[in-house]
Amino acid sequence: MDKVKEQAASAASAAKDAAAKGQAKVGEVQAKRGADGVLRQLGLAAYLQTQNRAPASTDSDIEKYIETLKAYESEHGELSAEDSPSS
């Protein structure tokens, strides 16, 4: 009976570890999607500036996007061209 209890405890521990790893991966994916959205907004703001169609708040928006990306990089590592989808 002790052996069965030990195996059950071991299985429960393995399941908890797998669940924790799964949660961490979900968190990473959500953070990456958030960074992708900020990068898109930054690109759109830069494009609108080059076309002289940017609203007056664009400069402050760009600063906000850059600060958000810096915070992402400090937590998740540097962004790189390899992170972006191929054209």
C-alpha positions as CSV (number, residue, x, y, z in Angstrom):
1,M,0.0,0.0,0.0
2,D,2.9,2.4,0.7
3,K,4.2,1.8,-2.7
4,V,0.9,2.7,-4.3
5,K,0.8,5.9,-2.2
6,E,4.4,6.8,-3.2
7,Q,3.6,6.3,-6.9
8,A,0.4,8.4,-6.6
9,A,2.4,11.2,-4.9
10,S,5.0,10.9,-7.6
11,A,2.4,11.1,-10.4
12,A,0.7,14.1,-8.7
13,S,4.1,15.9,-8.4
14,A,4.8,15.2,-12.1
15,A,1.4,16.5,-13.1
16,K,1.9,19.7,-11.0
17,D,5.3,20.3,-12.7
18,A,3.8,19.8,-16.2
19,A,1.0,22.2,-15.4
20,A,3.4,24.8,-14.1
21,K,5.5,24.5,-17.3
22,G,2.4,24.8,-19.4
23,Q,1.3,27.9,-17.5
24,A,4.7,29.5,-18.0
25,K,4.6,28.7,-21.8
26,V,1.1,30.3,-22.0
27,G,2.5,33.4,-20.3
28,E,5.4,33.6,-22.7
29,V,3.1,33.3,-25.7
30,Q,0.7,36.0,-24.3
31,A,3.7,38.4,-23.7
32,K,5.0,37.8,-27.2
33,R,1.6,38.6,-28.7
34,G,1.5,41.8,-26.6
35,A,4.9,42.8,-27.9
36,D,3.9,42.0,-31.5
37,G,0.9,44.3,-31.1
38,V,3.1,47.1,-29.7
39,L,5.5,46.6,-32.6
40,R,2.7,46.9,-35.1
41,Q,1.4,50.1,-33.4
42,L,5.0,51.5,-33.5
43,G,5.3,50.7,-37.2
44,L,2.0,52.3,-38.0
45,A,2.9,55.4,-36.1
46,A,6.2,55.6,-38.0
47,Y,4.5,55.1,-41.3
48,L,1.9,57.7,-40.7
49,Q,4.7,60.2,-39.7
50,T,6.4,59.6,-43.0
51,Q,3.1,60.2,-44.9
52,N,2.4,63.4,-42.9
53,R,-0.8,61.9,-41.6
54,A,0.2,61.3,-38.0
55,P,-2.0,62.8,-35.2
56,A,-0.3,65.3,-32.9
57,S,0.0,62.7,-30.1
58,T,2.2,60.4,-32.3
59,D,5.6,61.5,-30.8
60,S,4.4,60.7,-27.3
61,D,2.7,57.5,-28.5
62,I,6.0,56.4,-30.0
63,E,7.9,57.1,-26.7
64,K,5.2,55.0,-24.9
65,Y,5.6,52.1,-27.4
66,I,9.4,52.2,-27.0
67,E,9.2,52.1,-23.2
68,T,6.8,49.2,-23.4
69,L,9.2,47.3,-25.6
70,K,12.1,48.0,-23.4
71,A,10.1,46.6,-20.4
72,Y,9.3,43.5,-22.5
73,E,13.0,43.0,-23.4
74,S,14.1,43.4,-19.8
75,E,11.7,40.6,-18.8
76,H,11.8,38.3,-21.8
77,G,15.1,39.0,-23.6
78,E,16.0,41.1,-26.6
79,L,13.8,41.2,-29.6
80,S,15.4,40.3,-32.9
81,A,14.6,40.2,-36.6
82,E,14.3,36.4,-36.3
83,D,11.3,37.0,-34.0
84,S,9.3,38.6,-36.8
85,P,7.3,36.6,-39.3
86,S,8.9,36.2,-42.8
87,S,7.7,38.4,-45.6
